[in-house]
Amino acid sequence: MALRPDWLYDEFCQIGTDYEDEDEVCGYDSKMRRIRDVDREVEEVLACLPLGPDERLLEIGTGTGQLAIAASRRCRRVYAADVSLAMLRFARDRAQKAGADNVEFCLGGFLTYCHKGPLVDAAVTQLALHHLPDFWKQVALLRLAEMIRPGGLLFLKDVIYTFDPVNYATFFPEYLETIRRKGGDQRSVTTHISKEHSTMGWIVEGMLVRAGFSVTQSHVHSGFMSSYLCRLTAGP
């Protein structure tokens, strides 16, 4: 990873939950499983990306590595990047136990990961783009477009607001109450809302287009989270 210029946004600076905390990393999967069907979500993502045995996948924000390891059984190589060393250590250990020796783990994120292999056939990023302010989100998508082959796919899922912002004062408390009823971590969701950089759906969709992607599928989840399947149709 090259030396970062002083003006580049520091994506290694943790905002919200500290994923350099070993306890947070070890408890991440169980926390997510309280409010999400993670195994089903992994299968749904891979169903959107019909990877062949000679194809390559890039994942930015690999976290504990569950998707990267599952994808490694279907394709030639997976490049799995994250800005958290603690997450990478956990994911490497998981991959080793699973015998996933075609996963290459890399320290880096949207702004600092340097891709050295062939252009990938598909890229995935989930619950990571919100760590960047909006300008740097656009830079992130432009950089991703440079790493994907023409016609390749991008699957993006994140906390993206699609509710009417006029209703923010009622939407957020109601959503937090839903999290409480599911047994989720209200504290981390509250921190996300108040401190992290989630933005609105129409902004993200515009950024995707400006980076050279066309949105082929989109799904809105409760007004709080959205996913997009995109195809790279033009250079950034």
Rosetta blueprint (number, residue, H / E / L):
1 M L
2 A L
3 L L
4 R L
5 P L
6 D L
7 W L
8 L L
9 Y L
10 D L
11 E L
12 F L
13 C L
14 Q L
15 I L
16 G L
17 T L
18 D L
19 Y L
20 E L
21 D L
22 E H
23 D H
24 E H
25 V H
26 C H
27 G L
28 Y H
29 D H
30 S H
31 K H
32 M H
33 R H
34 R L
35 I L
36 R L
37 D L
38 V H
39 D H
40 R H
41 E H
42 V H
43 E H
44 E H
45 V H
46 L H
47 A H
48 C H
49 L L
50 P L
51 L L
52 G L
53 P L
54 D L
55 E L
56 R E
57 L E
58 L E
59 E E
60 I E
61 G L
62 T L
63 G L
64 T L
65 G L
66 Q H
67 L H
68 A H
69 I H
70 A H
71 A H
72 S H
73 R L
74 R L
75 C L
76 R L
77 R E
78 V E
79 Y E
80 A E
81 A E
82 D E
83 V L
84 S L
85 L H
86 A H
87 M H
88 L H
89 R H
90 F H
91 A H
92 R H
93 D H
94 R H
95 A H
96 Q H
97 K H
98 A H
99 G L
100 A L
101 D L
102 N L
103 V E
104 E E
105 F E
106 C E
107 L E
108 G L
109 G L
110 F L
111 L L
112 T L
113 Y L
114 C L
115 H L
116 K L
117 G L
118 P L
119 L L
120 V E
121 D E
122 A E
123 A E
124 V E
125 T E
126 Q E
127 L L
128 A L
129 L H
130 H H
131 H H
132 L L
133 P L
134 D H
135 F H
136 W H
137 K H
138 Q H
139 V H
140 A H
141 L H
142 L H
143 R H
144 L H
145 A H
146 E H
147 M H
148 I E
149 R E
150 P E
151 G E
152 G E
153 L E
154 L E
155 F E
156 L E
157 K E
158 D E
159 V L
160 I L
161 Y E
162 T L
163 F L
164 D L
165 P H
166 V H
167 N H
168 Y H
169 A H
170 T H
171 F H
172 F H
173 P H
174 E H
175 Y H
176 L H
177 E H
178 T H
179 I H
180 R H
181 R H
182 K L
183 G L
184 G L
185 D L
186 Q H
187 R H
188 S H
189 V H
190 T H
191 T H
192 H H
193 I H
194 S H
195 K H
196 E L
197 H L
198 S L
199 T L
200 M E
201 G H
202 W H
203 I H
204 V H
205 E H
206 G H
207 M H
208 L H
209 V H
210 R H
211 A L
212 G L
213 F E
214 S E
215 V E
216 T E
217 Q E
218 S E
219 H E
220 V E
221 H E
222 S L
223 G L
224 F L
225 M E
226 S E
227 S E
228 Y E
229 L E
230 C E
231 R E
232 L E
233 T L
234 A L
235 G L
236 P L
